[in-house]
Amino acid sequence: MTFITNQFQSKAKEAVYDFSGGFFLNNPEMSQRQFDTRNTSLYQFDDGVLKAYDQLKTKDEHQLVILHLMGSHVEYRARYPQPARRFFTPQNANRPELSVKQRYILSDYDNSVRYNDSIMNAITQRFIDKDAVVIYMPDHGEEIFDGSPFMYGRMHGANIDYRLARNEMEIPFWIWGSPQYIENHPYGWQAIQQAKDRPMMTDVLPHLLLYLGGISTPAYRPEYNVIAPEYDTSRPRILKGTTDYNTLKKK
């Protein structure tokens, strides 16, 4: 397994991201048990993750590659090369209710998302001639001036209402299949397409990975595999141990 990250440096000590994920990703023993290959440096922009992957010499036929991007974390202006990748400007934003500063932040956010899209496209192209699937899954969303009071980033509120859940916890999730995968696994690709509108929560992702990898284990539960016929679409999606997102959406 390969893990290339632009957030969790393996030697981090007090970095903010280390508190949220480094406790299990950076533990020396656990890291060694989880990953055959991982990077030891961070990059100014996420194209550094691509360059690190390109330098790998592995020729394993069966492998899981995790590319962990910085994405659109605040501060957004630092997430894409300027001026080369600046496309949106404050003047593009038809948001008269926002201040000039807020429109600058919004345009930087839009540019960071556009840059992230280009990185994801570049990732799929690296698997275009392989029997492979690529899964895209951010770990959270961002509040970006979607209502009053106008805020950006994450509120981290203890009380979860629909606005907080929608902006910060509802995320895009997609699966891309290479031409070889689509040809070699027509039923698998059909199952993926049929599952596109099913509700999901990321805690069940391991069951999808086991299925796609053809791994047999007693831990596999088909009702937790989003592309399986047995998938449970009525399963509660509990946020912070208290709130069912399915209920919030109905309010």
Salt bridges, closest charged atoms under 4 A:
GLU29 OE2 - ARG33 NE 3.35
ASP54 OD1 - ARG126 NE 2.84
GLU97 OE2 - ARG95 NE 2.45
ASP129 OD1 - LYS130 NZ 3.59
ASP131 OD2 - HIS185 NE2 3.07
ASP139 OD1 - HIS140 NE2 3.81
GLU142 OE2 - HIS140 ND1 3.59
GLU143 OE2 - ARG163 NH2 2.46
GLU170 OE2 - ARG166 NE 3.82
ASP197 OD2 - LYS196 NZ 2.92
ASP203 OD2 - ARG235 NH2 2.71
GLU223 OE2 - ARG221 NE 2.56
